[in-house]
Each structure stands twice: as structure tokens, then as C-alpha cells.
Amino acid sequence: MSQLEQMLMFIKVGIVLAGLLATVPIMLFVERRGSALMQNRLGPNRMGPFGLFQAACDVVKFIFKEDRAPGHVNKFYYTIAPWIAVIPAFMTFAVIPFAGSLTLEGSTTQFQIANLDVGVLYCFSIASLGVYGIIMAGWASNNHYSLLGSLRSSAQMISYELTLGLSLVGLMMVFQSVKLGDIATAQGETLFMIGSVAIPKWGVFIQPVGFLLFLVSVFAETNRLPFDLPEGESELIAGYHLEYGSMRFALFMMAEFINMAVASALITTLFFGGWQLLPLFSVAVAWVQSLNLIPNPDLVQVLFQGISFVIKVASWMWFFVWVRWTLPRFRFDQLMNLGWKVLFPLGLLNVLVTGFLIYKGVL
Amino acid sequence: MIDYSLLAFFIFSSIAIFGSLMVVFKKNPVASAFALVAVFFSFAGLYALMSAHLVAALQILVYTGAIMVLFVFVIMLLNQDLPVEDLKSSSPFFKAVSGLGVLVLVYALVRVAILARGMEPKGSLTEDKIAEQGGNVKLIAESLFSDHVLPFELTSFLLLGAIVATIALAKRKNVAGGLKS
């Protein structure tokens, strides 16, 4: 590894970590004011302009609150559970490409921490570890409500992980790869033209059913409403994190928001062209390049690809918030029925139809 | 310059050994299951160190992510109030047999380690050649769906049979004895 490569690696890891950490306060703000917007109220708007500093106050509060554990918990597992929830959430982002490639001094860099051969399988496997944090928290809390929450969580994860994997098989068949970098690059091609408007080969246009299945299952995997049964405050008080307070509770909240960010990034990368430029952005790129502010024109391109990626991810995260404050929670049997009797057969059918279409040469 | 892969090897292998001991010695079945999760995870780390990324990912996906979640689920649901059997009460014959078994296994392991010392991977599958031909995933997928498609399909039939059998067993119990908790 040359010095330049090492430096770029540090920069990439830094960007990803900082970006993910920054998501948490931003999403706190968006969730509060967004929910208020949807319910026709104001929301917390006193601290700073538009209540922007409310999240900072919360962070300070979480850090300085007394960190006490109830006497009836299993101390060891109670302490490590929040960390087990939050660490996989960060790790999952390692294979997601957030911009194209850049050639500096003869060596090409992918803007992705690790371009693993197994690609999206890595995402799934690491994401499936996060459930242990929830299970462990519920069990170690030694509380019936918490245990119920973690039981629900494990049943839900198992059920929806199947659909999650199956919904992508069609996509992998079309793009002939499981590497997220390859999939993102392949989506830059043109699918067909309507007049002079080029429709890109985005996953959502090729695999609409796969996209819907994936969307529903990531909602279940991130425990967001309408699938937040492990938490279910109207039934289980707070579910698996009932006995948690101060920074430990904040870690669970962090895990949820970062999981949401990773899920949005995955949706973007797999189905919405990843770092491919948004429509009209190519004009902006050409304009900025003509200004000659930055000597390397490729750098401008990469910068705009990064911005496109962030915009796409941000709109999906807004979608998560939007759904949360729109739909009511499922009942548990409805959740299981939906997972096993609707989504899973649909996923199988999607694979079958995709295979047939590829065989016929349509895709 | 530190050899990072050697460092990672020692970290993962010590987690694996410590976790395995915890699986055996922990009195609480749920705690044992969590220790087993740690063991499986560190195995995946070891596979990844050997550049077997697909095996590592599948190890986590299948064993750690799916099977162990089910294990933990079942143990939590069923075994909450079962008394923990005291290990000391087992018969001396059982102790002797298990001790002997452990000794034989350790001997076999040492023999294999001695035999395999300095061995190169057989055939065309060196690390560089795998990367040349499109990587682990592609190679395994191609051989699985061409040369080994019959065993592969037979395995899936076997699993299907197991699923059907399980459901049949569970259903019959319900009919005969009512709902069992």
C-alpha cells in the first residue's frame, strides 16, 4: 500500500464514520419536526433557529445523565448489548460505494471502504448480527416486557431476512454480480429512450417487484414503524430497551438511525443508481468544470456523484420518517402472515419470472 | 511493521477458544448460546483471513444470523425455568468416554497440523488465479450450478423433506394433545 492509498483509505473511513455519526442528530431533528409537520403541530422549536440545537441539547443530556443499571439485570450482557446493536450498524456501510472512481497519480481509487468479492452478502450477514443486541438487551433486562420484545424481534428478523435476500436474487441475476460497486456502475447505462429523455438502467425499473419486497423487508429489519413490534410502546411499554437509560438508551437509538441510513444507502445503491448523477446534475458538473475552480475535473465529477448519493439517501431517510408517521403498527400475526404468506411467495415468483425473462432475452 | 493478519488471527482464535469454553461451562443455556454466537463469528473472521470471503459471509449469514437466532429464540421460549442439571452427577463411565474422545480428537488435530505444514493449495485454485477468474463467488456459483447441480438439488430436496416432516410432526402433536406450551 503506497502512502497515497493509505491516506485515501483514512479519508474514506473518516468520511463514512463522520457521515454516519452526523446522521443521528440530523435525523433526531428531522423526525421531531417532521412528525410535527405531519400532525399539524409545531414540535420542539425553541432551541436555536427552527429548534436545530435541540438535538445537541439531547446529546449533552444523554452524556451527563446518571448511568445506572437496575439491580435485577444480568450486568455483563446488559452492558454489552447496546454496543452489539450499534457496532454492526456501522460495519455494514463498509461495502457501499458512495462515489465513482478517481484516478490520482496513476492509481485508481474506488470510493468504497472495501470492494469485497461477496458484496451485498457481507451487508446482510453483518446486519443480521445487530439483532443480537436486541435479543441480549431483552433477555439481560430480566423483565417480561423486554423479553417479549426481544422474542418478537428475533421472530421478525428471521421471517423478513428470507424475503430480504430473495428480493435481491433477481437483481443479481440481471446485473450478473453481487458486488455493490459493479451494480452501481452498471446502473449508469441507458435502459431505453422516451423522446430525448434517457431512462437509466436503475434497479427499480428492471426489478419493480424486487424493489417493493426489499423496501418492505428493510422496514422490518430496521424495526421501524409499521414494523416496530419489538418496541411497541403501547403494548410492551418500550420493549427491549425498557430497562435502559442515559447513554445506553442513546446507543440503541443511534443503532436505529444508523441502520436506517444504511438501509437507505442500500436501497439507493441497488435500485436507484447509487452514486450515478441525478438528472440535470451532468449540466452542473460541466458548468463547475468550466469555472476551473478545482484543477482536477475528475474531482468535480466525484464530488457531484457524492452529492447525488447523499441526496438520494436523504430522500429515502425522509421516506422512512414519512411512513413512520403515516401508518399504524401491525398486529403480530398480521406481520407473520405478511412475511410468510405474501412477501416470501412473491419473492420466489419474482426470481422465477426474472429467470424466464433473462432466458427469453428480454432483460 | 506489525503483521495485522497475524494479530487478527490471534484475536479471533482466542475469542473462539474462550467462547467454546464458555459454551461448555456456562450454567445458563442462553449465555451458552451467546458464547456460541461469538465462536461462530470468530470462525468467520478466521475464514476471511484465509481469503475465503464467501465462506465467511455465509458462516455469519447462516450460522450466526439465522440458526443461532432460532436457537436463542427456542431456548428463551422453552427453557426458562428448567433446572440446570449438575454435571458432577454424570456416571464415571460417561466421563471416561468423553475424556478419551477429547484426547483422540486433540491427537488427530495435531497430526493434521503436522501433515499440513507447508502444504500449498492443490490444483489451480491459488489466490491469484481465483481473483483472475472473477473471484470466489463466481467460481463457486459456476461449479455449484454446473458440475455439482445434482447433489445441490438433492440437498434442497432433503431440506424440503425435513421441513415437511417437521410440520407434520408438529401438527400431529397439536391434534393429539391440544396446544402444548
Interface residues (C-beta under 8 A of the other chain):
Chain A: Y77 L116 D117 V118 G119 L121 Y122 F124 S125 I126 S128 L129 V131 Y132 I135 M136 W139 L147 S150 L151 S154 A155 M157 I158 E161 V178
Chain B: V30 A31 F34 V37 F41 A44 H53 L54 A56 A57 L58 Q59 I60 L61 T64 G65 A66 V69 L70 V72 F73 M76 L77 G135 N136 V137
